[in-house]
Amino acid sequence: MTTPRDFETLVLPHLQAAFNFARWLVHDHQVAEDVVQDAFLRAYRYFDSLRGDDARPWLLAIVRNNCYTWLEEQRTEPGRVELDDDLIDKLPAHEHGQETDPGIALERERTRKLVDHALRALAPPFREVVVLRELEGLSYAEIAHVAAIPIGTVMSRLSRARAELKTTLAALRGRN
């Protein structure tokens, strides 16, 4: 039998990863908080269904399902989520230490915004595999578990997503 302490030990350390993943999928800080809160309630309720000690993929699968349920309810166009350019300006800057050269800091912020914009332009199935692999550091097998798809599909989606990101970034850099 599992205890609340087991839940705290195995699941709670992944709160930030769950929130980051949700924020990338739903594009809204408040909604991401609500989705993650609901995911943690479900995870607690069904904690006995966790197999093994690696709760991260299990929890992220719950977060993913909650996000897609919310997206389905909010659907505006099949396969795409609308971009909100104003939202990009509100994203917190990634702290990589304090930069003393204002030119370097400005270029880093510009690049971050371009990458954020390009990620947001991806269709959700492509965005989720990129976020899980590149930002959360999950293995292909863990991503396959979270997204409930075969590993081959993970690899092909990553390949297509990276190609789309490259194209989008080139186009965005050409505009600026």
C-alpha positions in Angstrom: 0.0 0.0 0.0 1.3 3.5 -0.9 1.3 6.4 1.5 1.1 10.1 1.1 4.8 10.2 1.8 5.4 7.9 -1.2 3.4 10.4 -3.4 5.4 13.3 -2.1 8.7 11.5 -2.7 8.0 10.1 -6.2 5.6 12.6 -7.8 6.0 16.1 -6.2 9.6 16.6 -7.4 8.1 16.7 -11.0 5.8 19.6 -10.3 7.9 22.1 -12.3 8.3 19.8 -15.3 4.5 19.2 -15.3 3.8 22.9 -15.2 6.4 23.7 -18.0 4.9 21.0 -20.2 1.4 22.2 -19.6 2.3 25.8 -20.3 3.8 24.8 -23.6 0.8 22.8 -24.6 -2.0 25.3 -23.5 -0.2 28.6 -23.9 -1.7 30.1 -20.8 -0.1 30.4 -17.4 -3.3 30.2 -15.4 -4.8 27.4 -17.4 -1.5 25.5 -17.1 -1.7 25.9 -13.3 -5.3 24.6 -13.3 -4.5 21.7 -15.6 -1.5 20.7 -13.4 -3.5 21.0 -10.2 -6.2 18.6 -11.7 -3.4 16.3 -12.9 -1.9 16.1 -9.4 -5.3 15.3 -8.0 -5.8 12.5 -10.5 -2.3 11.3 -9.9 -2.9 11.2 -6.2 -6.3 9.4 -6.7 -4.7 6.8 -9.0 -1.3 6.6 -7.4 -1.6 2.9 -7.0 -1.6 2.5 -10.8 2.0 3.7 -10.9 4.4 0.9 -11.9 8.0 1.2 -10.7 9.6 4.3 -9.1 9.8 6.6 -12.2 6.8 8.8 -11.7 7.8 11.5 -14.2 6.6 9.9 -17.5 3.5 8.6 -15.7 2.7 12.1 -14.3 3.5 13.9 -17.6 1.1 11.5 -19.4 -1.7 12.6 -17.0 -0.8 16.3 -17.6 -0.8 15.7 -21.4 -4.2 14.1 -21.3 -5.6 17.0 -19.2 -4.1 19.5 -21.6 -5.5 17.8 -24.7 -8.9 17.6 -23.0 -8.7 21.4 -22.4 -7.5 22.1 -25.9 -10.3 20.0 -27.4 -12.8 22.1 -25.5 -11.2 25.3 -26.7 -10.5 24.2 -30.3 -10.4 27.0 -32.8 -8.9 25.3 -35.8 -8.1 21.6 -36.2 -4.5 20.7 -35.6 -3.3 24.2 -34.7 -3.4 26.5 -31.7 -3.6 30.3 -32.4 -0.4 32.3 -31.8 -0.6 35.1 -29.3 2.3 37.4 -30.1 1.6 39.5 -27.0 2.0 36.4 -24.8 5.6 35.9 -26.0 6.5 39.3 -24.5 5.1 38.2 -21.2 7.1 35.0 -20.9 9.7 35.0 -18.2 13.3 35.3 -19.5 15.4 32.2 -19.0 18.1 33.1 -16.5 21.6 31.9 -17.6 23.4 34.2 -15.2 23.7 37.9 -15.3 25.0 39.2 -18.6 27.2 42.3 -18.3 27.3 43.1 -22.0 23.9 44.6 -23.0 24.4 43.7 -26.6 24.8 40.0 -25.8 21.9 40.1 -23.3 19.7 41.8 -26.0 20.7 39.2 -28.6 20.0 36.3 -26.2 16.5 37.7 -25.4 15.8 38.2 -29.1 16.8 34.6 -29.8 14.7 33.3 -26.9 11.7 35.1 -28.3 12.3 33.7 -31.8 12.6 30.2 -30.5 9.5 30.6 -28.3 7.5 31.9 -31.3 8.7 29.0 -33.5 7.8 26.4 -30.8 4.4 27.9 -30.4 3.9 27.7 -34.2 4.3 23.9 -34.2 1.2 21.8 -34.1 0.7 20.3 -30.6 1.8 16.8 -31.4 5.1 18.1 -32.7 5.5 20.7 -29.9 5.0 18.2 -27.2 7.8 15.8 -28.4 10.2 18.7 -28.7 9.4 20.1 -25.3 9.6 16.7 -23.7 12.9 15.8 -25.4 14.8 19.2 -25.5 13.4 21.0 -22.5 12.5 18.2 -20.1 15.2 15.8 -21.2 13.0 12.7 -21.5 14.2 9.6 -23.4 12.5 8.5 -26.6 10.9 5.6 -24.6 9.7 8.0 -21.9 8.2 10.3 -24.5 6.5 7.3 -26.2 5.0 6.4 -22.8 3.8 10.0 -22.1 2.3 10.5 -25.6 1.1 6.9 -25.9 2.7 6.5 -29.3 5.4 4.1 -30.6 9.1 5.1 -30.4 9.3 5.2 -34.2 6.5 7.9 -34.2 8.4 9.8 -31.5 11.5 9.8 -33.7 9.6 10.8 -36.9 7.7 13.6 -35.0 11.0 14.9 -33.6 12.5 14.9 -37.0 9.6 16.8 -38.6 9.3 19.2 -35.7 13.0 20.1 -35.8 12.7 20.6 -39.6 9.7 22.9 -39.1 11.5 24.8 -36.3 14.5 25.3 -38.6 12.3 26.6 -41.4 10.3 28.9 -39.0 13.4 30.3 -37.4 15.0 31.0 -40.7 11.8 32.9 -41.8 11.6 34.8 -38.5 15.2 35.8 -38.7 14.6 37.0 -42.3 11.8 39.2 -41.2 13.8 40.9 -38.4 
